[in-house]
Amino acid sequence: EPEVTQTPSHQVTQMGQEVILRCVPISNHLYFYWYRQILGQKVEFLVSFYNNEISEKSEIFDDQFSVERPDGSNFTLKIRSTKLEDSAMYFCASSGGGAGTGELFFGEGSRLTVL
Amino acid sequence: GENVEQHPSTLSVQEGDSAVIKCTYSDSASNYFPWYKQELGKRPQLIIDIRSNVGEKKDQRIAVTLNKTAKHFSLHITETQPEDSAVYFCAASTGGFKTIFGAGTRLFVKA
């Protein structure tokens, strides 16, 4: 069964450093997302991406964040200058059905720890 | 923007009993309501969903009901088993590009 894959599974970084989290969505999906989950809390929407551009973003997704689809398979989330409060599990997701009306397939997540 | 409230935050039941989790949403334009199960340290996975043109949907021991007038929807798990223990998230979408999740319900099923 196809699945979303994410790397790295865990990254530890110093405050102020740049981090890139990588995702390979399911190959025939068209809609890509990043969500964040602080330990023990809710799954929070960050950004959605369709047709090579950001479709929607939350207030969390400020100028420190960016997303890119550099090739036909990868989807990346970059945090330019990490803060302590960026420590969380970051989930990439993709969907094949119409935007917002189909199942989100999540990756296993990338745990980011900012020291 | 859309807000989804979920109750209770924690639910403990005896094996074989039923469990009910309730959610309310704020945006009347919401038309898609999925439920995700997240086991400890794992990714969220869809267990059931319902669309706004349907009032109830059932899949074996799991059912979801939707009341559009009251803007609330519920998850019902019957004959609970220890493997049902997990965190359950309700969510809502207006059909746009984002799905908003509730805060989650930690379900414990005691054997």
Interface residues (C-beta under 8 A of the other chain):
Chain A: Y31 Y33 Y35 Q41 K42 V43 E44 F45 S48 Y50 S55 E56 S58 F91 G98 A99 G100 T101 E103 L104 F106 G107 E108 G109
Chain B: N31 Y32 P34 Y36 Q38 K42 R43 P44 Q45 L46 D49 R51 F89 S93 T94 G95 G96 F97 K98 T99 I100 F101 G102 A103 G104
